[in-house]
Amino acid sequence: MKDQLDREFPLDAVPKRIVSLVPSQTELLCDLGLESSLVGVTKFCVHPHFIRKKVSVVGGTKTVHYDKILELQPDIILCNKEENTKEMILELEKIAPVHISDIYTLEDCYELISMYGNIFSKEVEAQKISADIKLKAEEFKQFISEKPKLKTAYFIWKNPWMVAAKNTFIDSLLKLNRFENYYQDLGRYPEVDLDLNSEQAELVLLSSEPFPFKESHIEEMQAFFPNAKVLVVDGEMFSWYGSRLQKAFDYFKKLHKQSSVNLF
Protein backbone atom coordinates (compact mmCIF):
# COMPACT_ATOMS: atom_id res chain seq x y z
CA MET A 1 0.00 0.00 0.00
CA LYS A 2 0.99 3.66 -0.39
CA ASP A 3 0.15 6.73 1.67
CA GLN A 4 -0.19 10.38 0.58
CA LEU A 5 3.57 10.89 0.75
CA ASP A 6 3.89 8.04 -1.75
CA ARG A 7 5.53 5.94 0.95
CA GLU A 8 5.04 2.21 0.64
CA PHE A 9 4.07 0.25 3.74
CA PRO A 10 3.28 -3.44 4.24
CA LEU A 11 -0.26 -4.64 4.81
CA ASP A 12 -1.06 -8.36 4.75
CA ALA A 13 -4.77 -8.08 5.55
CA VAL A 14 -7.53 -5.60 6.39
CA PRO A 15 -6.40 -3.89 9.63
CA LYS A 16 -8.61 -4.76 12.61
CA ARG A 17 -6.82 -2.72 15.29
CA ILE A 18 -6.33 0.96 14.45
CA VAL A 19 -4.49 3.73 16.28
CA SER A 20 -5.42 7.20 15.01
CA LEU A 21 -3.21 10.13 15.97
CA VAL A 22 -5.18 12.81 14.11
CA PRO A 23 -8.56 14.11 15.39
CA SER A 24 -10.19 14.71 12.00
CA GLN A 25 -9.13 11.26 10.83
CA THR A 26 -10.57 9.66 13.97
CA GLU A 27 -13.93 11.24 13.14
CA LEU A 28 -13.68 10.01 9.55
CA LEU A 29 -12.94 6.46 10.68
CA CYS A 30 -16.03 6.44 12.88
CA ASP A 31 -18.19 7.79 10.05
CA LEU A 32 -16.84 5.00 7.84
CA GLY A 33 -18.16 2.51 10.40
CA LEU A 34 -14.79 1.67 11.94
CA GLU A 35 -15.43 2.80 15.52
CA SER A 36 -15.18 -0.76 16.86
CA SER A 37 -11.74 -1.16 15.22
CA LEU A 38 -10.23 1.87 16.97
CA VAL A 39 -7.97 0.88 19.86
CA GLY A 40 -6.05 4.16 20.37
CA VAL A 41 -6.70 7.89 19.86
CA THR A 42 -5.28 11.23 21.03
CA LYS A 43 -6.58 13.48 23.80
CA PHE A 44 -7.64 15.90 21.05
CA CYS A 45 -9.94 13.40 19.34
CA VAL A 46 -13.19 15.02 20.48
CA HIS A 47 -15.51 13.69 17.75
CA PRO A 48 -17.47 11.56 18.30
CA HIS A 49 -17.76 13.07 21.79
CA PHE A 50 -17.67 9.67 23.51
CA ILE A 51 -14.66 8.19 21.71
CA ARG A 52 -12.06 9.00 24.41
CA LYS A 53 -14.16 7.14 26.98
CA LYS A 54 -14.40 4.02 24.82
CA VAL A 55 -10.87 3.95 23.36
CA SER A 56 -7.44 4.21 24.97
CA VAL A 57 -5.92 7.71 24.90
CA VAL A 58 -2.25 7.42 23.93
CA GLY A 59 -1.17 11.07 24.19
CA GLY A 60 -1.41 14.14 21.97
CA THR A 61 -0.60 14.76 18.33
CA LYS A 62 3.01 15.84 18.94
CA THR A 63 3.89 13.50 21.81
CA VAL A 64 2.59 10.00 22.47
CA HIS A 65 3.24 7.16 24.89
CA TYR A 66 4.92 4.57 22.70
CA ASP A 67 4.61 1.92 25.38
CA LYS A 68 0.84 2.34 25.45
CA ILE A 69 0.63 2.06 21.67
CA LEU A 70 2.82 -1.04 21.72
CA GLU A 71 0.54 -2.67 24.30
CA LEU A 72 -2.46 -2.03 22.05
CA GLN A 73 -0.89 -4.19 19.31
CA PRO A 74 -2.20 -2.09 16.41
CA ASP A 75 -2.34 -3.41 12.86
CA ILE A 76 -1.91 0.13 11.53
CA ILE A 77 -1.18 3.64 12.87
CA LEU A 78 -2.69 6.65 11.09
CA CYS A 79 -0.75 9.92 11.09
CA ASN A 80 -0.55 13.25 9.29
CA LYS A 81 2.52 15.09 7.98
CA GLU A 82 1.49 18.38 9.62
CA GLU A 83 -0.01 17.10 12.87
CA ASN A 84 2.65 14.54 13.80
CA THR A 85 6.44 14.81 13.88
CA LYS A 86 9.07 12.96 11.86
CA GLU A 87 10.62 11.68 15.09
CA MET A 88 7.27 10.17 16.06
CA ILE A 89 6.88 8.43 12.73
CA LEU A 90 10.28 6.78 13.01
CA GLU A 91 9.40 5.35 16.42
CA LEU A 92 5.88 4.34 15.42
CA GLU A 93 7.14 2.41 12.40
CA LYS A 94 8.92 0.10 14.84
CA ILE A 95 5.50 -0.84 16.24
CA ALA A 96 3.23 -1.15 13.18
CA PRO A 97 2.77 0.01 9.58
CA VAL A 98 2.19 3.79 9.43
CA HIS A 99 -0.02 5.63 6.95
CA ILE A 100 0.66 9.38 6.62
CA SER A 101 -1.87 11.81 5.15
CA ASP A 102 -0.87 15.11 3.56
CA ILE A 103 -3.77 17.52 3.02
CA TYR A 104 -3.76 20.87 1.21
CA THR A 105 -6.90 20.79 -0.95
CA LEU A 106 -10.32 19.19 -1.24
CA GLU A 107 -8.86 16.81 -3.83
CA ASP A 108 -6.39 15.62 -1.19
CA CYS A 109 -9.34 14.98 1.13
CA TYR A 110 -11.12 12.89 -1.47
CA GLU A 111 -7.94 10.91 -2.05
CA LEU A 112 -7.55 10.20 1.67
CA ILE A 113 -11.17 9.07 2.03
CA SER A 114 -10.69 6.75 -0.93
CA MET A 115 -7.45 5.38 0.55
CA TYR A 116 -9.18 4.58 3.83
CA GLY A 117 -12.00 2.94 1.91
CA ASN A 118 -9.48 0.65 0.22
CA ILE A 119 -7.34 -0.04 3.27
CA PHE A 120 -10.24 -0.89 5.57
CA SER A 121 -12.54 -2.47 2.99
CA LYS A 122 -15.08 0.34 3.32
CA GLU A 123 -15.20 1.41 -0.32
CA VAL A 124 -18.97 1.93 -0.48
CA GLU A 125 -19.04 4.05 2.68
CA ALA A 126 -16.08 6.10 1.48
CA GLN A 127 -17.71 6.76 -1.88
CA LYS A 128 -20.89 7.95 -0.17
CA ILE A 129 -19.02 10.40 2.07
CA SER A 130 -16.98 11.80 -0.82
CA ALA A 131 -20.05 12.12 -3.05
CA ASP A 132 -21.91 14.01 -0.32
CA ILE A 133 -18.99 16.41 0.21
CA LYS A 134 -18.60 17.00 -3.54
CA LEU A 135 -22.31 17.75 -3.92
CA LYS A 136 -22.30 20.23 -1.06
CA ALA A 137 -19.08 21.83 -2.32
CA GLU A 138 -20.62 22.39 -5.76
CA GLU A 139 -23.77 23.86 -4.23
CA PHE A 140 -21.63 26.17 -2.14
CA LYS A 141 -19.64 27.31 -5.18
CA GLN A 142 -22.92 28.41 -6.76
CA PHE A 143 -23.93 30.18 -3.56
CA ILE A 144 -20.61 32.01 -3.32
CA SER A 145 -20.15 32.84 -7.02
CA GLU A 146 -21.59 36.36 -6.83
CA LYS A 147 -20.12 37.26 -3.44
CA PRO A 148 -17.39 39.92 -3.43
CA LYS A 149 -13.87 38.91 -2.42
CA LEU A 150 -12.86 40.01 1.07
CA LYS A 151 -9.27 40.59 2.14
CA THR A 152 -9.23 38.27 5.16
CA ALA A 153 -6.80 37.50 7.99
CA TYR A 154 -7.21 34.12 9.73
CA PHE A 155 -5.65 33.96 13.20
CA ILE A 156 -4.80 30.67 14.90
CA TRP A 157 -2.73 31.83 17.89
CA LYS A 158 -2.07 34.65 20.34
CA ASN A 159 1.21 35.53 22.12
CA PRO A 160 2.73 35.39 19.60
CA TRP A 161 0.14 36.29 17.00
CA MET A 162 0.09 33.59 14.32
CA VAL A 163 -1.98 33.18 11.17
CA ALA A 164 -2.75 30.61 8.51
CA ALA A 165 -0.99 31.75 5.34
CA LYS A 166 -0.40 30.05 1.96
CA ASN A 167 0.28 26.33 1.43
CA THR A 168 -2.24 25.27 4.08
CA PHE A 169 -5.59 23.50 3.94
CA ILE A 170 -7.10 26.49 5.74
CA ASP A 171 -5.93 28.76 2.93
CA SER A 172 -7.59 26.54 0.32
CA LEU A 173 -10.91 26.81 2.19
CA LEU A 174 -10.50 30.56 2.56
CA LYS A 175 -10.09 30.80 -1.23
CA LEU A 176 -13.16 28.62 -1.73
CA ASN A 177 -15.06 31.13 0.41
CA ARG A 178 -13.71 34.03 -1.69
CA PHE A 179 -11.75 35.20 1.34
CA GLU A 180 -8.50 36.56 -0.10
CA ASN A 181 -5.77 35.71 2.40
CA TYR A 182 -4.38 38.93 3.83
CA TYR A 183 -1.11 37.09 4.55
CA GLN A 184 -0.91 35.23 1.23
CA ASP A 185 2.69 36.31 0.69
CA LEU A 186 3.78 34.40 3.79
CA GLY A 187 4.18 30.64 4.17
CA ARG A 188 2.35 28.15 6.37
CA TYR A 189 1.77 29.44 9.95
CA PRO A 190 3.96 32.53 10.49
CA GLU A 191 4.16 34.91 13.42
CA VAL A 192 2.98 38.34 12.30
CA ASP A 193 3.36 41.98 13.30
CA LEU A 194 -0.06 43.57 13.68
CA ASP A 195 1.20 47.13 13.31
CA LEU A 196 1.82 47.02 9.56
CA ASN A 197 -0.90 48.22 7.17
CA SER A 198 -3.64 46.40 9.07
CA GLU A 199 -6.23 48.98 8.00
CA GLN A 200 -6.32 47.23 4.59
CA ALA A 201 -7.98 44.08 5.93
CA GLU A 202 -11.75 43.81 5.49
CA LEU A 203 -12.42 40.69 7.56
CA VAL A 204 -10.58 39.09 10.49
CA LEU A 205 -11.41 35.53 11.53
CA LEU A 206 -10.34 34.31 14.96
CA SER A 207 -10.23 30.52 15.00
CA SER A 208 -11.59 28.57 17.96
CA GLU A 209 -8.56 26.28 17.66
CA PRO A 210 -5.73 25.63 18.31
CA PHE A 211 -5.87 28.82 20.39
CA PRO A 212 -9.34 29.11 21.93
CA PHE A 213 -10.31 32.55 20.66
CA LYS A 214 -13.57 33.81 22.15
CA GLU A 215 -15.88 36.77 21.75
CA SER A 216 -13.87 38.59 24.41
CA HIS A 217 -10.92 38.78 21.98
CA ILE A 218 -12.85 40.66 19.31
CA GLU A 219 -12.44 44.11 20.85
CA GLU A 220 -8.70 43.57 21.29
CA MET A 221 -8.28 42.55 17.66
CA GLN A 222 -10.52 45.37 16.44
CA ALA A 223 -7.96 47.86 17.70
CA PHE A 224 -5.39 46.40 15.30
CA PHE A 225 -7.82 46.13 12.38
CA PRO A 226 -10.02 49.25 12.69
CA ASN A 227 -11.67 48.87 9.26
CA ALA A 228 -12.38 45.14 9.44
CA LYS A 229 -15.28 43.03 10.59
CA VAL A 230 -13.91 40.70 13.32
CA LEU A 231 -15.55 37.32 13.94
CA VAL A 232 -14.79 34.21 15.99
CA VAL A 233 -15.17 31.13 13.79
CA ASP A 234 -15.34 27.37 14.31
CA GLY A 235 -11.78 26.26 13.57
CA GLU A 236 -12.87 22.68 12.93
CA MET A 237 -14.82 23.82 9.88
CA PHE A 238 -11.72 25.41 8.34
CA SER A 239 -9.06 22.90 9.33
CA TRP A 240 -10.67 19.46 9.78
CA TYR A 241 -10.75 17.38 6.62
CA GLY A 242 -12.59 14.13 6.03
CA SER A 243 -16.23 13.73 7.01
CA ARG A 244 -16.28 17.05 8.92
CA LEU A 245 -16.57 18.66 5.47
CA GLN A 246 -20.11 17.30 5.25
CA LYS A 247 -21.05 19.98 7.78
CA ALA A 248 -18.64 22.72 6.73
CA PHE A 249 -20.43 24.20 3.73
CA ASP A 250 -23.69 24.90 5.57
CA TYR A 251 -21.58 26.55 8.24
CA PHE A 252 -19.82 28.69 5.61
CA LYS A 253 -23.18 29.87 4.26
CA LYS A 254 -24.17 31.11 7.72
CA LEU A 255 -20.77 32.72 8.14
CA HIS A 256 -21.17 34.72 4.95
CA LYS A 257 -24.49 36.07 6.12
CA GLN A 258 -22.83 37.07 9.37
CA SER A 259 -19.74 38.58 7.76
CA SER A 260 -21.80 40.70 5.36
CA VAL A 261 -23.42 42.64 8.20
CA ASN A 262 -22.09 46.20 8.29
CA LEU A 263 -19.89 45.49 5.27
CA PHE A 264 -22.20 45.77 2.26
N, C-alpha and C positions, 0 to 999 in steps of 0.2 A: 504494500500500500504506500501511497504518498500523501504528504500533508501539504499545506499551502505555502510552505517554503521549498517545495519540491524535494523534501527529504524522504527517503525511503525508510520504512520501518516494517519489521516482521509482524505478521498476524496470521496465525494458523487456523483460527476459527472466529466466529462472531463473539466479541467480548461480552462476558456476563458480569464482570465486576469492574466498575468504572470509577475512577477518581477524576473529578472535575475541579480545576483550579482557576476557573474564570466564571464569575457570576452570571453573565449573559448566556454563557454556554450551558450552565447548569439548568437555567430556565428552559432553554431550547431542548435539552435532553428530556426533561419532564414532559414538555409538550409533544415530543415525539413518542411518548409512551414508555420511556426508559427509567422512570422514577425508581422502580424496584431493583434496577441494576446498579444504581448509584450506591457506592460504599464510602465515598469520601468527598467532602466539599470544603470550601473556605468559609471563614467567618463572615465574609461579605456576600455570600450566596443567600440573598434575602427573598428570592422568588423561586418556587412557591414559598409562602411565608412559613410553612411548617417544616421545610426540608432540613434545617439545622437540628431539629429535634429528632428526626427520624434517621439521619445519616451522620456518621462521624465527621467532626470538624477537625481538619488537619493543619490549620494555620491560616495565614492570609494569602495574598496573591504574590507578595515579594519574599516572604519567609514561610517555610512550612516545616513540620516535624517529620523528617524522613523516616524515623523509626515507626511512627504511627502509620504512615503510608505503607511501609514494608509489611507491617502486621496485617494490613487489610488485604494483602495479596491481590492487587489489582491486575486485570488482564490488559488494561490500557489506562494511560494518564493523559488527560486533555489539557493543553496549555495554550497560551497566546503570546506572540512575539513581544507585544507591548506590555501586557499585564505581568508576565513572569520574566525572570532574569535568566541569562545564559548559564550562570553558575547553577541555578536550580535545575535547568534542563539536563545538564551533565550528570548531576547526582540522581535525578529521577530516572534517567535512562538505564541506570544500574539496577533499577527495581522492576521496570516494565516498559513496553513500547510506549513512546510518547508521540502524540499528534499535536502539531503546533499550527494554530490559525494565524492569519495575517490579514487584517481587515482595513480597507481604506474606502471602499465603495459598496453600493448595493450589490453590484455584480459579485464582489468578494463574498458577501453574505449568502447569496444564492449558491455559490460554489461550496461554501462550508456546509450549508444545510444538505446539499446533495451528497457531500462526502460522508456526513454522519448517517444519512440514509443508507448509503452503501456499506459503511463499516458495520453498522448495527442492524442491518437487514430491516430497515424501516423506510424503504424507498417510497411506498405509497403515502405514508404520513409526511415524509419530507416534501414530496411533490405538492401535497395539499397546502402545506404552510407556505412554500415559495409562491405558489399560484395566488394565494390570498394576499400576500405582501405585494406581488407585482400588480394585481388588480387595484389595490388601494393606492399604490404609488402612482399608477396611471391616472386614477381619478383625481388624486391630489395635484398632479401636474396640470390638469385642466383647470382645477380650482385656482391655482396660483398663477396661471399664464398671463393674466392681465394685471397682476399686482405689481406695483413699482418696486424697484430694487432699493433696499435700505442698507446703508453702510453700518455694519453691525460688529460690535465687539463682544466676544463670548469669554467670560471669566470663569476659571476653574479653581482659583486659589487666591488666598489673601495672606499677606506677610510671608513671603513676598507676593505681589500681585503677579498672577500667571494667567495666560490665555491659551485658547486653542487656536493655532495658526494653520498654515498650509500643511499638506501631507498628513492629514488626520481624518478619521472617519467623521468626526464632528464637523470638520470643514466641508466635507462632501454633502452632509445634510443641511448645513447652512446654505450652500449653493442651491440645493434643491428647493429650499424655502425662499429663494431670491434674496437672501441675506448676504450681501457682499462683505466678506471678511475684512474688517478694519485693519487687521494685522496680517494681511495676506502676503506681505513681503517677508515675513518671518517664518521660521520653520518649527513645526511640531508644537511644543508647549513652552514657550519662552517666558522669562520674567520681563515685565514691561515697566516703563516709566510713564506714569499717568499725567505728567505735566506737559507733554509735547503734543500740541495741535489737537487736543481731545475735543475741541468744539466742533470738529468736522464729523464726528460720529452722530448717527441719527437714532440708533437703537443699541442699548447695552443689555445683554442677557447675563444674569448671574446664575450659574448652574447650582443645583442642589447637591451635586457631588462632583469631585471628591471632597471639596470644601463645602460644608453645609450652609451655603448662603441662605439668608432669610429676609423677610420683608424689612427687618430692622436695618439691613445693609443698604437699602435703596437710597436713603437720604445721603449717606456717606458717599456713595458712588456718584450721585447726582451732582455733587460739588465738583467732581473732576470732569463730568460730561454735562455741562449746563444746557446744551441744546438737544440732548438725547432723551428718548423715552427709556426708562430703566425698569426691567422686569426680572423677577426671579422665575426660573424655568425648571422643569423636571429634567434633571441631567440624564436620567435613564433613557428618556425619549431621544436624546441627541447622541448618546454614546453606546447604548446597548444594541448589539446586533442580534440576529437570530429572530426568534418568535416575538420578541418585544416590539418589533417593527409592525406587527399586526395591529398594535394599538397606537403607534406613533403618529400616523397621518391624520387621524381624527383629532389627536392632541394638537398637531400643528395648525389645523384649521381654526381651532379655538384660540390658539396663540396669535394668529394673524388678526383675528377680530379684536383681541385685546391690544395688540401692538399698534393698531390703526387709530385707536382713541387718542385724540389730541395731536395727531400727526397729519391727517389728511382731511 
